[in-house]
Protein backbone atom coordinates (compact mmCIF):
# COMPACT_ATOMS: atom_id res chain seq x y z
CA UNK A 1 0.00 0.00 0.00
CA UNK A 2 1.51 3.33 -1.00
CA UNK A 3 1.75 6.31 1.37
CA UNK A 4 -1.18 8.19 -0.14
CA UNK A 5 -3.49 5.17 0.15
CA UNK A 6 -2.29 4.46 3.68
CA UNK A 7 -2.92 8.07 4.71
CA UNK A 8 -6.46 7.86 3.36
CA UNK A 9 -7.11 4.68 5.35
CA UNK A 10 -5.62 6.14 8.52
CA UNK A 11 -8.05 9.03 8.33
CA UNK A 12 -10.99 6.67 8.69
CA UNK A 13 -12.44 5.50 11.98
CA UNK A 14 -9.65 3.55 13.72
CA UNK A 15 -11.60 0.27 13.84
CA UNK A 16 -12.34 0.57 10.12
CA UNK A 17 -8.68 1.39 9.43
CA UNK A 18 -7.61 -1.75 11.30
CA UNK A 19 -10.01 -3.91 9.29
CA UNK A 20 -8.72 -2.57 5.97
CA UNK A 21 -5.08 -2.85 6.94
CA UNK A 22 -5.46 -6.35 8.38
CA UNK A 23 -6.62 -7.51 4.94
CA UNK A 24 -3.21 -6.75 3.41
CA UNK A 25 -0.54 -9.48 3.51
CA UNK A 26 2.65 -9.00 5.49
CA UNK A 27 3.44 -6.84 8.50
CA UNK A 28 3.28 -3.05 8.13
CA UNK A 29 6.61 -1.30 7.64
CA UNK A 30 8.32 1.12 10.00
CA UNK A 31 7.33 3.84 7.53
CA UNK A 32 3.70 2.84 8.07
CA UNK A 33 4.14 3.13 11.84
CA UNK A 34 5.66 6.60 11.49
CA UNK A 35 2.84 7.65 9.16
CA UNK A 36 0.26 6.33 11.63
CA UNK A 37 1.81 8.49 14.35
CA UNK A 38 1.85 11.51 12.05
CA UNK A 39 -1.85 11.03 11.36
CA UNK A 40 -2.77 10.86 15.03
CA UNK A 41 -3.03 7.09 15.40
CA UNK A 42 -0.49 6.37 18.18
CA UNK A 43 -1.97 2.98 19.05
CA UNK A 44 -1.51 1.79 15.48
CA UNK A 45 2.04 3.17 15.53
CA UNK A 46 2.73 1.05 18.61
CA UNK A 47 1.11 -2.03 17.09
CA UNK A 48 3.24 -1.77 13.96
CA UNK A 49 6.48 -0.07 14.95
CA UNK A 50 9.62 -1.53 16.46
CA UNK A 51 11.81 1.56 16.16
CA UNK A 52 12.31 3.02 19.68
CA UNK A 53 11.93 6.68 18.75
CA UNK A 54 8.60 6.06 17.01
CA UNK A 55 7.36 3.92 19.88
CA UNK A 56 8.46 6.44 22.52
CA UNK A 57 6.81 9.28 20.63
CA UNK A 58 3.59 7.26 20.34
CA UNK A 59 3.61 6.49 24.05
CA UNK A 60 4.07 10.16 24.87
CA UNK A 61 1.05 11.03 22.74
CA UNK A 62 -0.89 8.58 24.91
CA UNK A 63 0.58 10.00 28.12
CA UNK A 64 2.45 6.77 28.88
CA UNK A 65 5.47 8.56 30.30
CA UNK A 66 7.30 5.75 32.08
CA UNK A 67 6.74 3.37 29.18
CA UNK A 68 8.20 5.99 26.84
CA UNK A 69 11.24 6.34 29.09
CA UNK A 70 11.80 2.60 28.95
CA UNK A 71 11.77 2.78 25.15
CA UNK A 72 14.32 5.61 25.27
CA UNK A 73 16.60 4.12 27.92
CA UNK A 74 18.95 2.23 25.54
CA UNK A 75 19.32 5.19 23.16
CA UNK A 76 22.31 7.56 23.17
CA UNK A 77 22.22 11.17 24.30
CA UNK A 78 21.64 12.62 20.86
CA UNK A 79 19.16 15.27 19.82
CA UNK A 80 16.07 13.23 19.05
CA UNK A 81 16.11 10.95 22.10
CA UNK A 82 16.99 13.99 24.25
CA UNK A 83 14.01 15.85 22.83
CA UNK A 84 11.63 13.03 23.72
CA UNK A 85 13.11 12.82 27.21
CA UNK A 86 12.44 16.55 27.60
CA UNK A 87 8.87 16.11 26.36
CA UNK A 88 8.37 13.29 28.88
CA UNK A 89 9.58 15.56 31.69
CA UNK A 90 7.24 18.29 30.47
CA UNK A 91 4.24 15.98 30.45
CA UNK A 92 5.19 14.81 33.96
CA UNK A 93 5.56 18.43 35.14
CA UNK A 94 9.09 17.80 36.40
CA UNK A 95 11.41 20.61 37.49
CA UNK A 96 14.18 19.63 35.08
CA UNK A 97 11.95 19.84 31.99
CA UNK A 98 13.34 23.21 30.88
CA UNK A 99 16.96 22.15 31.37
CA UNK A 100 16.34 18.98 29.38
CA UNK A 101 14.72 20.95 26.56
CA UNK A 102 17.65 23.40 26.48
CA UNK A 103 20.01 20.42 26.33
CA UNK A 104 18.05 18.91 23.43
CA UNK A 105 18.21 22.22 21.59
CA UNK A 106 21.99 22.39 22.08
CA UNK A 107 22.42 18.86 20.74
CA UNK A 108 20.23 19.66 17.74
CA UNK A 109 22.38 22.71 16.96
CA UNK A 110 25.58 20.69 17.30
CA UNK A 111 24.26 17.87 15.11
CA UNK A 112 22.76 20.17 12.49
CA UNK A 113 19.41 18.43 12.92
CA UNK A 114 16.94 21.03 11.67
CA UNK A 115 13.83 19.00 12.55
CA UNK A 116 14.97 18.41 16.11
CA UNK A 117 15.94 22.07 16.47
CA UNK A 118 12.47 23.20 15.42
CA UNK A 119 10.86 20.71 17.80
CA UNK A 120 13.12 21.83 20.67
CA UNK A 121 12.29 25.49 20.01
CA UNK A 122 8.61 24.56 20.01
CA UNK A 123 8.83 22.74 23.32
CA UNK A 124 10.80 25.55 24.95
CA UNK A 125 8.26 28.04 23.58
CA UNK A 126 5.55 26.04 25.34
CA UNK A 127 7.49 25.91 28.60
CA UNK A 128 8.27 29.64 28.65
CA UNK A 129 4.78 30.74 27.67
CA UNK A 130 3.07 30.69 31.09
CA UNK A 131 5.67 32.96 32.72
CA UNK A 132 7.39 34.92 29.93
CA UNK A 133 5.45 35.34 26.68
CA UNK A 134 8.19 37.48 25.13
CA UNK A 135 10.86 34.87 25.78
CA UNK A 136 8.50 32.27 24.33
CA UNK A 137 8.12 34.41 21.21
CA UNK A 138 11.89 34.87 20.81
CA UNK A 139 12.48 31.15 21.28
CA UNK A 140 9.89 30.21 18.69
CA UNK A 141 11.47 32.70 16.28
CA UNK A 142 14.56 30.46 16.13
CA UNK A 143 12.39 27.66 14.82
CA UNK A 144 10.93 29.97 12.20
CA UNK A 145 14.44 30.99 11.17
CA UNK A 146 15.45 27.35 10.74
CA UNK A 147 12.50 26.80 8.40
CA UNK A 148 13.45 29.89 6.43
CA UNK A 149 17.10 28.85 6.10
CA UNK A 150 16.23 25.30 5.01
CA UNK A 151 13.52 26.42 2.59
CA UNK A 152 10.78 24.58 4.47
CA UNK A 153 7.31 25.67 5.51
CA UNK A 154 7.08 26.67 9.15
CA UNK A 155 6.12 23.71 11.32
CA UNK A 156 2.43 23.52 12.22
CA UNK A 157 3.06 22.73 15.91
CA UNK A 158 5.45 25.67 16.23
CA UNK A 159 2.92 27.97 14.57
CA UNK A 160 0.16 26.80 16.90
CA UNK A 161 2.28 27.60 19.97
CA UNK A 162 3.29 30.90 18.39
CA UNK A 163 -0.38 31.84 18.03
CA UNK A 164 -0.84 31.37 21.77
CA UNK A 165 2.23 33.50 22.49
CA UNK A 166 0.97 36.25 20.19
CA UNK A 167 -2.42 36.20 21.84
CA UNK A 168 -0.82 36.40 25.30
CA UNK A 169 1.00 39.54 24.14
CA UNK A 170 -2.24 41.14 22.98
CA UNK A 171 -1.86 40.60 19.24
CA UNK A 172 -5.26 38.94 18.78
CA UNK A 173 -5.77 39.39 14.99
CA UNK A 174 -2.19 38.31 14.26
CA UNK A 175 -2.61 35.30 16.54
CA UNK A 176 -5.76 34.29 14.69
CA UNK A 177 -3.95 34.44 11.33
CA UNK A 178 -1.08 32.37 12.70
CA UNK A 179 -3.49 29.82 14.15
CA UNK A 180 -5.35 29.52 10.84
CA UNK A 181 -2.04 28.87 9.08
CA UNK A 182 -1.17 26.22 11.67
CA UNK A 183 -4.57 24.61 11.28
CA UNK A 184 -4.19 24.42 7.50
CA UNK A 185 -0.85 22.61 7.86
CA UNK A 186 -1.61 20.38 10.85
CA UNK A 187 -2.18 16.67 10.49
CA UNK A 188 -5.51 15.26 11.74
CA UNK A 189 -5.69 14.53 15.47
CA UNK A 190 -2.19 15.96 16.01
CA UNK A 191 -1.07 18.19 18.89
CA UNK A 192 -0.60 20.98 16.35
CA UNK A 193 -4.21 20.77 15.23
CA UNK A 194 -5.54 20.67 18.79
CA UNK A 195 -3.49 23.71 19.83
CA UNK A 196 -4.42 25.64 16.70
CA UNK A 197 -8.13 25.07 17.37
CA UNK A 198 -7.67 26.20 20.97
CA UNK A 199 -5.92 29.36 19.79
CA UNK A 200 -8.96 30.07 17.62
CA UNK A 201 -11.31 29.62 20.57
CA UNK A 202 -12.79 26.43 19.09
CA UNK A 203 -12.39 24.39 22.27
CA UNK A 204 -15.11 21.86 21.50
CA UNK A 205 -13.49 20.91 18.20
CA UNK A 206 -10.08 20.83 19.87
CA UNK A 207 -11.29 18.42 22.52
CA UNK A 208 -12.87 16.18 19.90
CA UNK A 209 -9.60 16.09 17.93
CA UNK A 210 -7.65 15.27 21.09
CA UNK A 211 -10.04 12.46 21.95
CA UNK A 212 -9.92 11.06 18.41
CA UNK A 213 -6.11 11.05 18.49
CA UNK A 214 -5.84 9.60 22.02
CA UNK A 215 -3.86 12.73 22.90
CA UNK A 216 -3.04 12.94 26.60
CA UNK A 217 -4.36 16.02 28.42
CA UNK A 218 -0.87 17.27 29.25
CA UNK A 219 -0.33 18.15 25.60
CA UNK A 220 -3.22 20.58 25.37
CA UNK A 221 -5.05 21.37 28.59
CA UNK A 222 -2.50 24.00 29.68
CA UNK A 223 -3.47 25.97 26.55
CA UNK A 224 -7.18 26.15 27.32
CA UNK A 225 -8.44 29.69 27.80
Backbone torsions as a table, in degrees:
resi	resn	phi	psi	omega
1	UNK	NA	127.5	-178.3
2	UNK	-77.7	170.5	-173.4
3	UNK	-62.8	-39.3	-178.5
4	UNK	-64.8	-43.4	179.5
5	UNK	-66.3	-41.5	179.2
6	UNK	-63.3	-42.0	178.4
7	UNK	-60.7	-40.3	179.2
8	UNK	-63.4	-41.5	179.4
9	UNK	-66.8	-41.4	-178.1
10	UNK	-64.1	-23.3	179.4
11	UNK	-84.2	1.4	172.8
12	UNK	-82.1	175.8	169.2
13	UNK	-53.5	140.4	-172.3
14	UNK	-61.1	-39.3	179.4
15	UNK	-63.6	-40.7	178.5
16	UNK	-65.5	-41.5	178.4
17	UNK	-59.7	-42.9	179.2
18	UNK	-61.6	-42.4	-178.9
19	UNK	-61.8	-44.1	-179.3
20	UNK	-64.4	-47.0	-175.3
21	UNK	-69.8	-32.1	178.2
22	UNK	-66.7	-18.9	-179.3
23	UNK	-80.1	-10.6	-179.8
24	UNK	-90.8	139.9	-178.4
25	UNK	-71.7	150.5	174.8
26	UNK	83.0	154.8	179.8
27	UNK	-73.0	150.0	176.1
28	UNK	-64.0	154.7	-179.1
29	UNK	-84.5	169.3	173.7
30	UNK	-62.0	-33.7	177.0
31	UNK	-62.4	-36.5	177.7
32	UNK	-66.3	-38.9	178.3
33	UNK	-63.6	-44.1	179.1
34	UNK	-64.1	-38.7	179.4
35	UNK	-68.0	-37.3	176.8
36	UNK	-61.1	-42.5	177.8
37	UNK	-63.5	-45.1	179.8
38	UNK	-57.3	-37.3	-177.5
39	UNK	-91.3	19.5	172.5
40	UNK	73.3	33.8	176.9
41	UNK	-122.6	66.9	-175.2
42	UNK	-62.4	-31.0	179.8
43	UNK	-68.7	-37.2	174.9
44	UNK	-67.1	-38.7	177.8
45	UNK	-59.7	-40.0	177.8
46	UNK	-69.0	-38.4	-179.0
47	UNK	-65.7	-33.3	-174.3
48	UNK	-98.0	-34.2	-167.4
49	UNK	-86.1	148.1	173.2
50	UNK	-120.5	-9.9	-177.6
51	UNK	-74.8	126.1	-171.2
52	UNK	-60.7	-37.2	-179.6
53	UNK	-65.0	-43.3	178.3
54	UNK	-63.3	-44.4	-178.7
55	UNK	-65.4	-42.8	178.9
56	UNK	-63.3	-43.2	179.0
57	UNK	-62.3	-40.2	178.3
58	UNK	-64.4	-42.0	179.1
59	UNK	-64.6	-36.3	177.9
60	UNK	-67.2	-37.3	174.1
61	UNK	-56.1	-38.9	-177.8
62	UNK	-81.3	-7.3	-177.2
63	UNK	81.6	15.7	-179.9
64	UNK	-89.2	77.4	-168.2
65	UNK	-68.4	-49.7	-177.7
66	UNK	-66.8	-36.5	177.0
67	UNK	-63.9	-40.4	177.1
68	UNK	-61.9	-41.9	179.5
69	UNK	-62.9	-35.3	177.6
70	UNK	-67.2	-35.9	176.2
71	UNK	-64.5	-36.2	-175.5
72	UNK	-83.3	-19.4	-171.6
73	UNK	-53.0	-41.6	-177.5
74	UNK	-78.0	-8.5	-171.2
75	UNK	-84.6	152.5	-178.1
76	UNK	-73.1	169.7	179.2
77	UNK	-86.1	70.0	174.4
78	UNK	-111.9	175.8	-167.0
79	UNK	-58.1	-48.4	-172.5
80	UNK	-71.0	-45.8	172.5
81	UNK	-60.5	-39.5	179.6
82	UNK	-62.3	-38.0	178.9
83	UNK	-64.1	-42.4	179.0
84	UNK	-69.4	-33.3	174.4
85	UNK	-64.7	-39.1	177.2
86	UNK	-66.0	-40.7	178.1
87	UNK	-64.0	-39.6	177.9
88	UNK	-60.5	-44.6	178.8
89	UNK	-63.2	-37.1	178.1
90	UNK	-64.3	-46.7	179.8
91	UNK	-64.0	-30.7	178.7
92	UNK	-83.6	-8.4	-179.2
93	UNK	68.7	33.5	-175.6
94	UNK	-85.2	150.4	-174.5
95	UNK	-62.6	-32.3	-175.7
96	UNK	-83.5	6.2	-174.5
97	UNK	-59.9	-40.8	-179.7
98	UNK	-66.6	-45.1	179.7
99	UNK	-60.8	-39.4	178.4
100	UNK	-66.7	-38.2	178.5
101	UNK	-68.6	-38.9	176.2
102	UNK	-62.9	-41.5	177.7
103	UNK	-62.2	-43.4	178.8
104	UNK	-62.9	-39.4	177.9
105	UNK	-63.5	-42.1	178.2
106	UNK	-61.2	-45.2	178.8
107	UNK	-62.0	-41.0	180.0
108	UNK	-63.2	-39.9	176.4
109	UNK	-63.2	-45.5	-177.9
110	UNK	-64.3	-36.9	-177.4
111	UNK	-86.0	-9.0	-176.2
112	UNK	66.2	30.9	-178.1
113	UNK	-92.8	96.2	-174.7
114	UNK	-62.2	-41.8	-179.0
115	UNK	-62.8	-43.7	179.0
116	UNK	-67.4	-35.1	179.4
117	UNK	-65.7	-41.6	176.9
118	UNK	-63.2	-43.6	-179.6
119	UNK	-65.8	-38.0	178.0
120	UNK	-66.9	-41.1	176.8
121	UNK	-62.3	-38.0	178.8
122	UNK	-64.2	-47.1	-179.6
123	UNK	-63.8	-43.8	178.1
124	UNK	-64.2	-37.1	176.0
125	UNK	-59.7	-39.8	176.2
126	UNK	-63.4	-44.8	-175.1
127	UNK	-68.9	-34.8	-179.8
128	UNK	-78.1	-23.8	-170.2
129	UNK	-55.4	-45.0	-176.1
130	UNK	-63.0	-27.3	-173.8
131	UNK	-114.0	-22.6	-176.4
132	UNK	-150.6	86.5	-175.9
133	UNK	-62.4	-34.0	-179.6
134	UNK	-68.8	-41.3	176.0
135	UNK	-64.3	-39.2	175.8
136	UNK	-57.6	-46.0	-178.9
137	UNK	-62.6	-44.2	-179.6
138	UNK	-65.4	-37.3	179.7
139	UNK	-67.4	-43.3	178.9
140	UNK	-65.4	-29.5	179.6
141	UNK	-61.5	-30.8	176.9
142	UNK	-63.0	-41.2	177.5
143	UNK	-63.4	-38.7	176.6
144	UNK	-64.2	-38.1	179.8
145	UNK	-65.7	-39.0	177.8
146	UNK	-60.1	-44.9	178.9
147	UNK	-60.9	-42.1	179.6
148	UNK	-62.6	-45.6	-176.6
149	UNK	-68.7	-29.9	-179.4
150	UNK	-94.5	0.5	178.5
151	UNK	71.2	25.3	-179.3
152	UNK	-103.8	158.0	169.6
153	UNK	-67.3	147.2	175.8
154	UNK	-60.5	139.6	-177.5
155	UNK	-64.4	137.7	-176.7
156	UNK	-63.3	-40.1	-179.2
157	UNK	-65.4	-44.0	177.4
158	UNK	-59.9	-44.5	-179.8
159	UNK	-62.0	-39.0	-179.7
160	UNK	-64.1	-42.5	177.0
161	UNK	-66.8	-39.8	178.0
162	UNK	-58.3	-40.0	178.5
163	UNK	-60.0	-39.3	178.3
164	UNK	-67.9	-38.6	177.5
165	UNK	-65.1	-42.2	178.9
166	UNK	-63.6	-41.0	178.5
167	UNK	-64.8	-40.2	179.4
168	UNK	-62.7	-27.2	179.5
169	UNK	-92.2	6.7	174.1
170	UNK	90.3	6.8	-178.8
171	UNK	-95.4	66.0	-174.0
172	UNK	-57.6	-52.7	-179.6
173	UNK	-61.1	-40.4	178.0
174	UNK	-64.8	-41.3	178.4
175	UNK	-60.5	-40.6	179.8
176	UNK	-63.9	-40.8	178.5
177	UNK	-64.9	-41.5	178.4
178	UNK	-64.3	-42.4	-179.9
179	UNK	-64.7	-38.3	177.6
180	UNK	-63.9	-39.4	178.0
181	UNK	-64.6	-43.1	178.1
182	UNK	-61.4	-43.2	-178.3
183	UNK	-62.1	-39.7	-179.2
184	UNK	-65.9	-28.1	-176.5
185	UNK	-97.4	-14.4	-171.6
186	UNK	-76.4	141.7	175.0
187	UNK	-72.9	153.6	178.5
188	UNK	-57.8	140.9	173.2
189	UNK	63.6	13.7	-177.8
190	UNK	-87.1	160.5	173.2
191	UNK	-55.7	-39.0	179.9
192	UNK	-59.0	-44.1	-178.0
193	UNK	-67.3	-41.3	179.7
194	UNK	-62.5	-45.9	-178.4
195	UNK	-68.4	-36.2	177.3
196	UNK	-63.5	-43.3	178.1
197	UNK	-63.7	-38.8	177.5
198	UNK	-64.9	-38.7	179.0
199	UNK	-64.6	-27.0	178.3
200	UNK	-88.6	2.6	-179.9
201	UNK	77.1	16.2	-178.0
202	UNK	-100.2	64.5	-170.3
203	UNK	-66.7	-34.5	179.0
204	UNK	-63.4	-44.4	177.1
205	UNK	-64.8	-39.7	179.7
206	UNK	-60.8	-44.5	-179.0
207	UNK	-65.3	-37.7	178.2
208	UNK	-65.4	-40.8	176.9
209	UNK	-63.1	-43.2	179.9
210	UNK	-62.1	-42.4	180.0
211	UNK	-65.9	-42.2	-179.4
212	UNK	-64.2	-32.6	-179.2
213	UNK	-95.2	9.9	-178.8
214	UNK	53.2	37.0	-175.4
215	UNK	-84.5	121.9	-177.3
216	UNK	-61.1	146.7	-176.5
217	UNK	-57.2	-31.0	-178.1
218	UNK	-61.0	-20.4	178.2
219	UNK	-74.3	-28.6	-168.4
220	UNK	-134.0	-26.1	-176.2
221	UNK	-61.8	-32.2	176.6
222	UNK	-63.0	-15.5	-178.5
223	UNK	-94.5	-2.2	-179.9
224	UNK	-68.6	136.0	-179.9
225	UNK	-97.9	NA	NA
